[in-house]
């Protein structure tokens, strides 16, 4: 598709292993939908306003893990902030802080400030 937004990877990766092949393919499919401008909702995605506007959490179930991919949808790109295996009900504050810091750095650098 010619109007597909690029993905800017600030942190993390999606590969097999540790993702199963099925979880890797589902992650790629969900990211591709975001690149195409599709709005995703539960159970596949959840808004993450605690990180910032336009941020969301992609939710991918795997045989031995619950994968989370934090990203922000910008008009010109999908920015991947963090990829991790979620082991607790609540997202660790350190993860949220890392995502906020990565976004702040990205915004500064992309504006040339």
N, C-alpha and C positions, 0 to 999 in steps of 0.2 A: 504494500500500500504506500503510495507516494506521500500522503499527509501524515504519516506515522511520526510521532514525537520521538526524539532520541532519548535514551536512558543515560543519565549522568550517575555513575557509581561513586559515591563518596565513601562507602565502607561496605564490607561484606561481599559475599559471592554465593552463587547458587550452583553447586556442582554435586556430582555423584562420585563417591560418598562425600559428605555425610548424608546428603539428601538421598532418598531412594529415587530411582528413575521416575517413578510415577509422581512423586512430590516435586521433583525438578521440572517435569513437564507441566504440571499444574501451575507452578510458580511462573514459568515462562508464558503460559497461556494468560494468566491474570495480568502480568506486566504488559503483555501485548494488547490486551483489552484497554488498559489505561493509556498506552501509547496511541491507540486508535480513538481516544476521547470518550470511551464508554465509562459511565458512572457505575461503580460497583457498590454493593451493599452487603449486609449480613446474609449469609454466613461467611462470605468470602472476604469481606472488607469491613472495617469499622473506622469511623472518623477518629482522629487523634488531635483534637484542638489543644490538648495540653502541650503538644510539641509546637504547633503553630497552625495558621490558616492553610487550608488545602492539604493538610497532612492526613495520612491514613495508615492503617495497619492491615496488611494482607495476611490472611490466616490460612495456613496450609497444614492439613493433618497428614501425618506420616505414620508408618507402622510403629515406630518407637519414639516419635517426637511430635511436638506441636510447633511448627515453624512460624515465625513472624518476620515480615518484611516491612519495615517502616519506610515510607516514602512521602514525597510532596509532589503534587501535580501542579506544574507551572504551565502557563500558556504555550511555552515553547519546548518543554522537556518534562520527563518524569525523573525526579531526583531520588535515588535510593540512599537512605540514611543509615540503615542498620539491618542486618540479617542475623537472627539468632534462634536458638531452640528455647522456647518458653517452658520453664519448669515450675513456675508458681502461678497462682491465680492473678496476682497483681504484677504489672510490669515494674521492674526495679527502677528506682529513681535515677540511678547512675546511667541507665540506658537512655532514659528521657533526656537527661542533662547532656549526654554525648550527642544525641540527635539535634538538640537545640544549638549546641556549639558548632556542629558541622554545618548546619543551615546558616548560622550567622557568618561563619567563615566563607561559605559558598557565596552568600549574598554580597559580602564585602568584595571578594575577589572578582565576581562577575560584573560588578559595577565599577571595577577599577579603582576602588577607594583604598 
